[in-house]
Amino acid sequence: MTVSTGMPHPVHHTPGGVPTHWYNVVADLAGYVPQERRPAQRAGSHALRPQLPLSIYRQSVSNEPFIDIPAEVRAEYERWRPTPLVRAHRLERMLRTPARIYYKYEGASPSGSHKLNSAIAQAYYYKKAGVRELVTGTGAGQWGTALAMACTAYDMACTVFMVRCSYDQKPQRRLLMELNGARVIPSPSVTTKAGTSIVADDPECAGSLSVASSEAHEYANEGDGVRYSAGSGDNHVLLHQTVIGQEALAQLEALGDYPDTVVAALGAGSNFAGLTMPFYRDSVTTGRRARLVAVEPKSCPKLTRGVYTWDHHDALGNTPMSKMYTLGHRFIPSPIHAGGLRYHGAAPVISWMYHEGLVDAVAYGQRAVFEAGAAFARAEQVIPAPESAHAIRHVIDRAERARETNTPETILFNLSGHGLMDLGSYEKWMQGLLEEDSVADAEVERALASLSRPAGE
Ligand SMILES: Cc1ncc(COP(=O)(O)O)c(C=O)c1O
């Protein structure tokens, strides 16, 4: 590990431009970020055994600002990193904006999104700890695909509980995971007690990441040599994604530019943290300050409308609790097409920073998001994943404001994944068949009302 020098961003890249360390923002936060706590066990609930190997656990509680990336993991990263930093000239021209728009293209990874950055790291550590199989939950399938690929690389089995509405909307995603050797189960399923109880209550349940997580935790708990691997939210996952922002800082520096605004979509937070936290570090060490904006769907607006409180990560409430912005672990959002953003809570670290006013958040409805994604695709000929299109919506809004006020602004965003597996959703949008956001609004209202009710009512 590298010891903090308190100096500006140290040179932490290989000659090829790949970071040699992950950046741990916890070290730079002037305050106490509440840690996990285990609730008293309820009758009938599972006592979950610890899932993290010591190596990852140490990362998740570390106070060191920089943590070595093992040479083996770096060698894997070098297959596709550094990812391109692209100036969106055509989009700028299309919007007739004085803003300079850059995007970091994580869709260039073999799995098609940023998720492989943590999947490779986790598979490496779990394999070293003697784990035979990893299990997880996935929304749109980007995390499941990445974990399936990483497990293949490290010769481990992989089981993925995939949110049922995404499983139905994106059959090719399932196929991609299966091609990479994973077993994919639509969630809620009847293969676990958790899933069976949820299906008994609601046979039409569309699923959610917290439901898939309940199933995956139960599966891990009962299997021999099986562990649960988290796709977002936890400190170590945020940490692994910081290769994105460190590269972007260096790439912009080489171009002599610096962003006023840095934008990324927020599911549970690893994508947002991955791009923005190295810029937070930069603000602490150099005083340069960029506005950091998380973009979430109106149908799952945990930061912009949720409550900052202790909550579980899974639907049945078996996992330890974290303090986070949440819509409640039982919240099942409507089956929107940005499935990777359908998670009820935001990462504890990001929640704390939002609470302290260190990061901003905005929310958009899915029609406006697809409109932005399609405009970007026409301008730049890169089809963004619906999750990434959330960031693009905000970027376009800012660029248009820059045009109206004639103020140049430099904007950086994360194009976290390509949308080639999401063409079915774009087709629905083109045909005018995307669901109304008002349905989602009503669901959010109901969730918030039940959160504010005293327990037992
Ligand atoms: C392409 C893409 N972008 C962004 C996200 C949000 O990711 P996170 O939960 O890491 O914030 C996801 C989640 O699945 C995704 O697939």
The ligand as an ORCA input file, in Angstrom:
! r2SCAN-3c Opt
* xyz 0 1
  C     -24.125      0.671    -17.935
  C     -24.359      0.966    -16.483
  N     -24.112      2.220    -16.041
  C     -24.324      2.557    -14.748
  C     -24.825      1.637    -13.845
  C     -25.002      2.058    -12.417
  O     -23.980      1.447    -11.725
  P     -23.639      1.557    -10.185
  O     -24.564      0.712     -9.433
  O     -22.267      1.021    -10.185
  O     -23.762      2.955     -9.791
  C     -25.089      0.325    -14.259
  C     -25.581     -0.671    -13.309
  O     -25.828     -1.796    -13.611
  C     -24.858     -0.014    -15.621
  O     -25.104     -1.241    -16.061
*
